[in-house]
Amino acid sequence: MRLVSGFVTALAFAVSASLVISAQGAQETATPIKDGGIFVPGWQGKIDPGQTGSKLEDSKLTKQGDGFLVQTGPAVTYWNPANKATGDYTVKATFNEAHYMNRNDHPHPYGIVIAGNDMGTDQNTFLYCEAYGNGTFIVRGFGPAAFALGGRRATPNDAIHKATGPGAPVTQEIAMSVKGDKVSCSINGTEVASYAKAEVVGPGKLKSTDGVYGIRFAHNTEATVTGFAVVK
């Protein structure tokens, strides 16, 4: 009986750990960016937990024209604490992956972060919607542990642009909105997912839909961000 109980406990732990690893993409090696760090005044960042051996300086955020260039080793979320949205709002930006999959051998996503609270701490909570250059998307968050909405696999949608192949350019316009009781993600002008606030706020999820907004990139990814703004 003790052996069976011990086996079940070990199996449950292994399954739980694998879900966290899957949610964070930490099963792959993050290749550090040379001379990395944050080079945009006022901005901060935090890499995902579980990325053993990686640090924030292994990814890079720089100013490029009126936007940003993001190059990641580890998966990272970037934000400026001054950027806060409350009530009804939309946060939007255009993401241009000039050379699809140039730092990896399969698609990795990037997108918008909203509802950030306790950012930079182990208790941070936020929600994000990200697009892949293969025509799929995900909606996930931290509450403070990782959680997924709409399943753990990426969801295809015809609105999401597809690169013609590795090295080709692909652009996605991503927006996350809070309006009344609804929280939604739109990509290239089409709403691809929506949820009632009760589905995203509560124990193990968001503290509130009010909070800091920013951008997020998976590991080993490179793209520019333009038109980053909040609209009331």
N, C-alpha and C positions, 0 to 999 in steps of 0.2 A: 504493500500500500504506500509506503513512504517513497519507494522508487517511482511508482506511477505518479504520485503527487509532485515529486521533484521534476519529473519529465514534463508534466503539464505546465508547471510554473515556468520552466526554462523555455518551452515552446511558445507560451504566451509572450514572454519577454522578447524572444527572437522576432515574432510577428510584429509586435509593437515597434521594435527598433527598425525593422525593415520598412514599415510605413513612414516613419520619420525620415529615414534616409531617402526613400522614394520621393517624398514631398519636397525635399530640399535639393535633390540632385547631387548629394554628397558622395555617391558611390563612385563618381568619376574623379580623376585627378585634375585639379585646377592648376593651370600653367600660369605662374606669376607674370605680371606685366613689369617690364623694366622701368625703373624710376617712377613707380606708381605713387598713388596718394590722391588727395583732393586739392585741386588747384583753382577752385571757384570760391571766392570770398563768401563767408556765411554758411556754406554748405557743410553737412556732416554725412556720415555713412556708417553702416554696420553690415558685416558679412553674416551669412546664415550660420547658426550653430551647427556643430557636427562636421565642419570642414577642417579636419585635423591638419595641422601644419601650415594653414593659411592665415593671413592677417589682412587687415583693411588696406594696407599699403601695397598689396599684391594686385589690386585693381586700381583703375585710374579714372578720375573725372576731371576734365579740362573744359575751359571755355572755347567755343569755336564759333566765331561770328556772333550772331544773336542767339545761339543755342549752345549745346554741349556735345562733347565727344566722350563716350563711355567705352572703356576697354576693360574687360574683366578677366581676372584670374578666378578667384572665388565668386560665388553668387553674392550680390550686394544690393542693398537699398540705400538710395541717396535722398536727402531732403534738406531744406532750409527751415529752421524752427520758426522763422518769420512767416512762412507760407502756411496759413491756417484757414480752413473753410468751415463754416457753420450753416445750419439750416439747409435750404435747397441750394445746390450748386452743381457745376460741371467742371471737372479738371480734364484738360485735353492736351495732346501733343502729337507731333508727327515723328515717327521713328524710321530712319533710313539705314538699312543694312546694306552698305555699298557693295560688299562682297560676301554674299550669303555663305555661311558656314566656313568663313576663312580661318577661324580658330578652333574648329571642331569637326568631327566627322559625321554629325547628325544635327538636326535643327535644335536650336536653343532659343528661349523666348525673352521678351523684354516688354515693359509696359508701364502703366500708371498705378500709383499708390495713393490711397485716400484713407481718411479716418485714423491717422496715426496718433497714438497716445503712449506716453512713457517711452518715446523713441530713444534708441541708443542704450536701453537697459534690458535686462533679462525678462522684464515684464511688459515689453512693448507689444502693442496690438495694432494691427493695420490690415487693410484689405487691398488686393491688387488684381488687375486684369492684364494678362500678357498675351501677345500674339507670336506665333511661329511663322517663319517664312515658307512653310509647307501647307498653309491654309487652315491651321488649327489654332485654338486658344485655350487658356485655362483661367479660372478664377479661384484664387486661394487667399489665405491669410495667416496671420499669427495671432494667437489669442490667450496666452503668449505662445503656446505650442502650435506647431503648424496644423492647419486644417484646410480641407478642400471643399469646394462647392461644385456640384455637377459632376462628381466622380473624380477619380485620381488620374484618369487618362485625359489627354488633350482632346478637345471636341472640334470636329471639322465644321466649317461654315463657308458657304460660297462667297461671302462678303470679304473674306480675308485673302489678301493677295498672296500669290505663290511665286517664288523665284523660279526662273526657268532652269536653274541648275546651280551647283556650287560655284561661287565666284561671281554670280550674276547679282544685280541690284534688286532689292525688294523694299517697298515702303508701306508702312501701316499708319493710319490715323486712328489713334486710340483715345477714347473718352470714357470716364467714369462719372456717373451722375447720382445725386441724391435728390429726390423730388417727392415730398410728402412721405408716404410709407414705403416708397419704392427705391431700391438701389440697383443701378443697371450699368452694363458695359456695352459700349458701341464701338465698332471697328469699321472704318471706312464708310461711316454714315449709316450703318445698319446696327440696330440693337441685337446683340448676339446672346445676351443673358440678362435676367432680371430676378430680383429677390425681394420679398417683403423684409422690412427692417428686423422683424422678429427672427428671421432666418440667419441674420448676420450679427446681431447684437445680443449679448448674453454670456453666461458662463462658458468659458472655453473659446469664445469668439471675441467680437469687438466690445470695447467699453462704451463706444458711442460712434455714430457716423460723423460727428464733429471731430475735427482734429487736423493734424499736419498732412499735407499732400506732397508727393514726390515722384520719383521714378525708380524702377527696379529692373535689374538685368540678371539673367542666369549666368552661370560660370562659363568661361572661355567664349565670350561673345563681344562683338564690337559693332557699334552703331552710333549715329548722330541723333540728337533730339532737338527739334525746332518747334516753335509755336507753343511752348509750354506755358500754360496759363489757366487761371480759374475764371469761370463765367458764372455770374449770379442770375 
